[in-house]
Amino acid sequence: MHLLIIEDDRTIAENIYEYLESRGHQCDYADSIATASALLACAPFDALVLDRNLPDGDGLVLARRLRAEGRATPILVLTARDALEDKLLGFEAGSDDYLVKPFALQELEVRLLALARRSTARPADPVLRHGELEFKAATQEVRLQGRLLALPPKALRLVAELLSQPERVFSRRELEIAVWGHEQDSSDNLRSVLHTLRRAFGDDAPTQVVNVHGLGYKLVNR
């Protein structure tokens, strides 16, 4: 399997990495939501091992975003949070399994193999659509009126979030968490990504991102 380990405790991450590599799996490592997002934008993975207590936010933020984008990549949450409420939150966020620390490396591998087997029977990733705008999660392609848009990773994550619930108004905070995994110190960062997206759409496009004064942003067809 090709696995992504998202864990900020370097000792735990190294133990997982070394064990799984010794078992013949290929592993990549991220110590934050932002780093994981960058890796996920560049390559597909068979499963994710996801910690919750990350330096730039709760790992479940990433799980929710991936599911909103239509990605079916299996997610195993690996955390010290063992309360029933925490486990329920993990599954509600879209995780497929939940393993509490401390844990046995052998059990972790067996659970990941089981997730990978189940995922092969899942249907293809859905295509999110609104009017003539569509996003295909499997290929990370956005098309408008059949035209393929060349978008950088942040703009792809933004359009995927907006398409997850068309016509809904998303707050600045919600969009920042979807794009970066955490809130931004300056609103200019989100404005820059919005500008990139609007420029790719073009002024005459039937679908646009509009600003709802005092509330946030949403997709509209005109």
C-alpha positions in Angstrom: 0.0 0.0 0.0 1.0 3.6 -0.5 0.2 5.2 2.9 0.3 8.8 4.3 1.2 9.1 8.0 -0.1 12.4 9.5 1.4 12.6 13.0 3.3 15.4 14.7 5.0 13.1 17.3 8.2 12.3 15.5 8.9 9.2 17.6 5.5 7.6 16.9 5.7 8.6 13.2 9.1 7.0 12.8 8.0 3.8 14.5 5.0 3.5 12.2 7.0 4.5 9.2 9.8 2.0 9.8 7.5 -0.9 10.7 5.2 -0.4 7.6 8.1 0.1 5.3 9.7 -3.2 6.6 6.4 -4.9 5.8 6.7 -3.8 2.1 4.5 -0.7 2.2 5.4 2.7 0.8 5.0 5.6 3.2 5.0 9.3 3.2 5.0 11.5 6.3 3.3 14.8 7.2 3.5 16.6 10.6 0.6 19.0 10.0 -2.7 19.4 8.1 -1.0 21.9 5.7 1.8 19.5 4.8 -0.6 16.6 4.4 -2.8 18.7 2.1 0.2 19.5 -0.1 1.1 15.8 -0.4 -2.5 14.8 -1.1 -2.7 17.3 -3.9 0.3 15.7 -5.6 -0.3 11.9 -5.3 -3.0 9.4 -4.5 -2.8 7.2 -1.4 -4.3 3.9 -0.5 -5.0 5.0 3.1 -4.3 7.7 5.6 -3.2 7.3 9.2 -4.4 10.5 10.8 -3.7 12.0 14.3 -6.1 14.5 15.7 -3.8 16.7 17.8 -1.8 18.5 15.1 0.0 21.8 15.4 -2.4 23.6 12.9 -5.7 22.1 14.0 -7.7 18.9 14.6 -7.0 16.2 12.1 -10.7 15.7 11.6 -10.8 19.0 9.7 -8.8 17.3 7.0 -11.1 14.3 7.1 -14.1 16.5 6.6 -12.5 18.4 3.8 -11.5 15.2 1.9 -15.1 13.9 2.2 -16.5 17.2 1.0 -14.3 17.0 -2.0 -15.7 13.5 -2.7 -12.5 11.6 -2.0 -13.1 8.1 -0.7 -9.5 7.4 0.5 -9.7 5.3 3.6 -8.9 7.2 6.8 -7.8 5.6 10.1 -7.8 8.0 13.0 -4.9 7.3 15.4 -5.2 9.3 18.6 -5.0 9.3 22.4 -8.6 10.6 22.6 -10.5 7.5 23.8 -13.8 8.9 24.9 -16.9 7.6 23.1 -17.8 11.2 22.1 -14.4 11.5 20.4 -14.9 8.2 18.5 -18.3 9.3 17.3 -16.9 12.6 16.1 -14.2 10.8 14.2 -16.7 8.6 12.3 -19.1 11.6 11.7 -16.2 13.5 10.2 -15.7 10.7 7.6 -13.1 8.4 9.1 -13.3 4.7 8.4 -11.6 3.4 11.5 -10.5 4.7 14.9 -7.5 3.3 16.8 -6.5 4.6 20.3 -3.0 5.1 21.5 -1.1 3.2 22.8 -1.5 0.6 20.0 0.2 -2.4 18.5 1.9 -1.8 15.1 0.7 -5.2 14.0 -2.9 -4.3 14.6 -2.4 -1.0 12.8 -1.2 -2.8 9.7 -4.1 -5.3 9.8 -6.7 -2.5 10.1 -5.1 -0.6 7.2 -5.1 -3.7 5.0 -8.8 -4.3 5.8 -9.6 -0.7 4.9 -7.7 -1.0 1.6 -9.6 -4.2 0.7 -12.9 -2.6 1.4 -12.1 0.5 -0.6 -11.5 -1.5 -3.8 -15.2 -2.4 -3.8 -16.3 1.2 -3.5 -17.8 3.0 -6.5 -15.7 5.6 -8.3 -15.3 9.0 -6.8 -18.4 11.1 -7.6 -18.4 14.2 -9.7 -19.6 17.4 -7.9 -21.7 19.6 -10.2 -23.5 22.9 -10.1 -24.9 24.1 -13.4 -22.1 23.8 -16.0 -19.3 23.7 -13.3 -18.0 20.3 -12.2 -15.2 18.9 -10.1 -14.0 15.3 -10.4 -12.2 14.3 -7.2 -10.5 11.2 -8.7 -8.5 13.3 -11.2 -8.7 16.7 -9.4 -10.1 18.2 -12.6 -12.4 21.2 -12.7 -14.4 21.9 -15.9 -16.7 24.9 -16.7 -18.9 24.5 -19.8 -16.7 21.5 -20.7 -13.5 23.6 -20.5 -10.7 22.3 -18.3 -9.5 24.9 -15.9 -5.9 25.1 -14.9 -6.1 25.7 -11.1 -3.4 25.5 -8.4 -4.1 23.2 -5.4 -5.5 25.9 -3.1 -8.1 27.0 -5.8 -9.0 23.3 -6.3 -9.7 22.9 -2.6 -11.7 26.1 -2.6 -13.9 25.1 -5.6 -14.4 21.6 -4.1 -15.7 23.1 -0.8 -18.0 25.5 -2.6 -19.4 22.7 -4.8 -20.0 20.4 -1.8 -23.1 22.5 -1.0 -24.0 24.8 -3.9 -25.9 27.9 -3.2 -24.9 27.7 0.5 -23.1 30.7 2.0 -19.7 29.7 3.4 -18.1 32.0 6.0 -14.5 33.1 5.5 -13.4 30.9 8.4 -15.0 27.8 6.8 -13.3 28.4 3.5 -9.9 29.1 5.1 -10.1 25.8 7.0 -11.1 24.0 3.8 -8.1 25.5 1.9 -5.3 25.7 4.5 -6.6 23.5 7.4 -6.8 26.4 9.8 -7.8 30.1 9.9 -5.5 32.7 8.3 -4.1 35.8 10.0 -5.0 37.9 7.0 -8.1 37.9 4.9 -5.9 38.8 1.9 -4.9 35.1 1.6 -8.4 34.0 0.8 -9.0 36.9 -1.4 -6.0 35.9 -3.5 -7.3 32.4 -4.0 -10.8 33.7 -4.8 -9.2 36.1 -7.4 -7.4 33.1 -9.0 -10.6 31.1 -9.2 -12.7 34.0 -10.6 -10.0 34.8 -13.2 -10.1 31.1 -14.3 -13.9 31.2 -14.6 -13.9 34.4 -16.7 -16.3 37.3 -16.4 -18.9 35.8 -18.8 -19.1 32.4 -17.2 -22.6 31.3 -16.2 -21.3 30.2 -12.7 -19.6 32.7 -10.4 -18.4 33.0 -6.8 -20.2 35.9 -5.2 -19.6 37.8 -2.0 -22.6 37.9 0.3 -22.0 41.0 2.3 -21.2 40.3 6.0 -21.7 36.6 5.6 -19.2 35.1 3.2 -19.2 33.6 -0.3 -21.3 31.2 -2.4 -21.6 29.7 -5.9 -24.4 31.0 -8.1 -25.7 30.3 -11.6 -26.8 33.3 -13.5 
